[in-house]
Amino acid sequence: MMAIGKAILDYLPEFKLPEMTREAEIAVYMVHNSAGAEDYVFLFDFEEFKARSEAGMFVRPVIRIFAGRDDFSRLRFARQFREVFAAEFDRMRAEAGETSGGWLNWGIPGTNLAEKLGGFIANLLLAIALGTGKQILNLTGLAGLLRGKSDEAKLVDEFEKTRCQVEEALSRVEITIHPELYDYAYRDGLKGKISRMDRDAWPLPAYVREHLRDAKSGSWW
């Protein structure tokens, strides 16, 4: 964690708030592996987001979560979602390489941000997507705050607070029940209650159908 703080301080002068005038949806499919409400994985569709970022646009991320049921612990969901999202997002950024634009590379020459900053960029993206970005990470204000810090332990503490705020926002995020995911979640027993189901939702992408029984999280782009 200290190394992350030093990396951010080293490159802080070039850390600028991007203009985000266009939206790009990141669809998330929450797949239940069994009849247990807490047994699920996440499948992330970064295709549109990556395409726009590679075009050099700092797009405004929009998270849309589809699930088959919503009677799980929101606190546990929030932590797991944030951790898995950060890992999958960093994997995408690492594969894209330093020549990509937008969210995939913050324009700092010769710097592998995916390696140096870990899940920091992913947490920033989630904060903006969840509507808490202004509260958490007005980057101009953050830059001034960090420049005034001499104790890296305090810097790490700020990032811990950021993650907590992101998880709190995730615990309140809207989740849409998808008919196909609903049928899959209750495939081995009695059907559960139906709430916030989008009966007109688009059919699941082929990728999701292919990985329904994988029992592990993943992403595609």
C-alpha angles and dihedrals in degrees: 000000000000090000090054091052092050092048091054093046091049093055099032097112089066095045105111136170108251125223108248107190099146130060128224122188122227107199116206123194116201108204122193112216097197143359090285114107091217096047106095145120134208129237115194126202107206095162100110093036094051094046092054093043092051088054087063098256123136095217126192106247119228116195117207116182123200121190141164096231138008105203094103127111108280093204093055091043092052094054095044093046093051094047096046093043091053092049094048093043092051090048089055092048092048091052092047091058132208096297094070121097139219117027091351093068126016093211097257106140117234094004122123097207094180088062100037101041102032112190095351096102091044090053091048090051091049091049091055094043091052093050095248096101095104091052095045110027120019088159095209090056092042091053091054091047094051094046088059094054120095096169112076090198088065090049091053089048089057090054091049089054089050092054091048091052091049091051091048090053091047091054087063099039118126115254121199119213109228115207094226093047089047091055090047094048092053098035094119102046149003116334117258128224118296116229130162092357116170101214090183095053117137114261114269113274115256090248092060093048090050092054102040092108099038092095092212138093122254147149142220137202 
